[in-house]
Amino acid sequence: MKTLLAYYSNTGSNKYLGEKIARALSADIEAIKPRSNFFQLLMFFSLTGASAGIQVLDRKPENYNRIILCGPIWMGQLVSPLRDFLTKYRENIKELHFVTCCASADAAKEMKFGHGLVFRKVQNILKDKCVSCDAFPIGMVLPENKQKDNNAILKTRLSDNNFSGEIQKRFENVVQRLAA
């Protein structure tokens, strides 16, 4: 299956995750680049649902059987570059899998800032084309006593040094499912 992994990353964790998934699946990879990469402006657009716009991709989504979209969640919102990607290429996407490295833990996924709310937004945009949504909470790489520490969570970035244990197991399960 010809696969494109498209990602947006502000701090590098979703880039790391996206590259890791793309390597494991031998997928093509492309960064989603917003027209403006000014964080406060992107946050405003993300919170209001407005479009910041994205640059044209080098690869054409219509040439792929499957798109894996990887990117962050900010304050329980689908970030503007990801939403812009989905709305711009909605008609060209045959099958989508959404993946996020986010701050919300699995136990809080249905709360105000949880990833479950964003998963439903992605599903509402793409309907039956959205096959799966998977979260990789950043707290999974922290020691147990730091997993609820918001400052530690916000400062942590995925890397080869901390990608082990539960997050590695989740990664292997997601890749195994996507490879089938």
C-alpha positions in Angstrom: 0.0 0.0 0.0 1.4 3.3 -1.0 1.5 5.5 2.1 2.3 9.2 2.7 3.0 10.3 6.3 2.3 14.0 6.5 3.2 15.8 9.7 3.2 19.1 11.4 5.4 19.6 14.4 6.1 22.7 16.5 8.5 21.3 19.1 9.9 18.3 17.3 8.0 15.4 19.1 5.5 14.9 16.3 8.3 15.1 13.7 10.2 12.4 15.6 7.1 10.2 15.9 6.2 10.8 12.2 9.7 9.9 11.0 9.8 6.8 13.2 6.4 5.6 11.8 7.4 6.4 8.2 10.7 4.4 8.5 8.8 1.5 10.0 6.3 1.4 7.2 8.6 2.5 4.4 6.3 5.4 3.8 7.0 8.7 2.0 7.1 11.6 4.4 6.3 15.3 4.1 6.2 18.2 6.5 3.1 20.3 6.5 4.2 24.0 6.4 1.9 26.7 7.5 2.0 30.0 5.6 3.0 31.7 8.8 4.9 29.8 11.5 4.3 32.4 14.2 3.2 30.3 17.2 0.8 32.8 18.7 -0.9 33.3 15.4 -1.2 29.6 14.8 -2.6 29.2 18.3 -5.2 31.9 17.6 -6.2 30.2 14.4 -6.3 26.8 16.1 -8.5 28.0 19.0 -10.9 30.0 16.7 -11.2 27.4 14.0 -9.9 29.9 11.4 -7.5 28.9 8.6 -3.9 30.0 8.7 -3.3 28.3 5.3 -0.6 25.8 4.4 2.0 25.7 1.7 1.5 23.4 -1.3 2.8 19.9 -0.7 5.6 18.5 -2.9 3.8 15.1 -2.9 0.2 14.8 -4.1 -2.1 13.0 -1.6 -4.3 11.7 -4.4 -1.3 9.5 -5.5 -1.5 7.6 -2.2 -3.7 4.8 -1.0 -3.3 5.9 2.6 -2.4 9.0 4.5 -1.0 9.0 8.0 -1.5 12.4 9.5 0.8 13.2 12.5 0.7 16.3 14.6 0.1 17.9 18.0 -3.0 18.9 19.9 -3.0 22.3 21.5 -5.4 23.0 24.4 -7.8 20.3 23.1 -7.9 21.7 19.6 -7.1 20.3 16.2 -4.2 22.6 15.3 -4.7 24.9 12.3 -2.1 23.3 10.0 -3.6 19.8 10.4 -7.2 21.1 10.0 -6.1 23.1 6.9 -4.5 19.9 5.5 -7.7 17.9 6.1 -10.0 20.4 4.5 -7.7 21.2 1.6 -7.1 17.6 0.7 -10.4 16.0 1.9 -11.5 15.0 -1.6 -8.1 13.5 -2.4 -7.7 11.4 0.7 -8.7 7.7 0.3 -7.9 6.5 3.8 -6.6 8.4 6.8 -5.0 7.4 10.0 -4.4 10.2 12.5 -1.6 10.0 15.0 -0.6 12.5 17.7 2.0 13.0 20.4 0.1 15.1 22.8 0.0 16.2 26.4 -3.4 14.7 27.4 -3.1 11.3 29.1 -5.4 8.4 28.1 -7.4 8.8 31.4 -8.2 12.5 30.4 -8.9 11.9 26.7 -12.6 12.9 27.1 -11.9 16.0 29.2 -11.8 19.6 28.0 -8.3 19.4 26.6 -8.3 15.7 25.7 -7.3 14.0 22.5 -10.6 12.1 22.2 -12.3 15.4 21.4 -9.8 16.1 18.6 -10.2 12.5 17.3 -13.9 13.2 16.8 -13.2 16.5 14.9 -10.9 14.6 12.5 -13.6 11.9 12.1 -16.3 14.6 11.5 -14.1 16.2 8.7 -13.3 13.0 6.9 -16.2 10.7 7.9 -15.6 7.1 6.9 -12.3 7.9 5.3 -10.8 8.3 8.8 -9.9 4.7 9.7 -8.1 5.2 13.0 -6.8 7.7 15.5 -4.0 7.0 18.0 -2.5 9.1 20.8 1.0 8.9 22.2 0.7 10.9 25.4 4.1 12.5 26.2 3.7 11.6 29.8 4.3 8.0 28.9 8.0 8.7 28.7 8.3 10.3 32.1 8.9 8.6 35.4 5.6 7.8 37.2 6.0 10.6 39.7 6.2 13.2 36.8 3.4 11.9 34.6 0.9 14.4 36.0 3.4 17.3 36.3 2.2 19.8 33.6 5.6 21.6 33.6 7.5 18.3 33.0 5.0 17.3 30.3 5.3 20.6 28.4 9.2 20.5 28.6 9.5 16.9 27.4 10.3 16.0 23.8 10.3 12.6 22.2 13.8 11.3 21.4 15.8 8.1 21.1 16.8 8.6 24.7 13.2 8.3 26.1 11.3 6.3 23.5 10.9 3.1 25.5 8.6 1.2 27.7 4.9 1.9 27.3 5.2 4.3 24.5 7.4 1.9 22.5 4.9 -0.9 23.0 2.1 1.4 21.8 4.2 2.4 18.8 4.8 -1.3 17.9 1.1 -2.1 18.2 0.2 0.9 15.9 2.8 0.0 13.4 1.8 -3.7 13.4 -1.8 -2.7 12.8 -0.9 -0.3 10.0 1.4 -2.8 8.4 -1.3 -5.5 8.2 
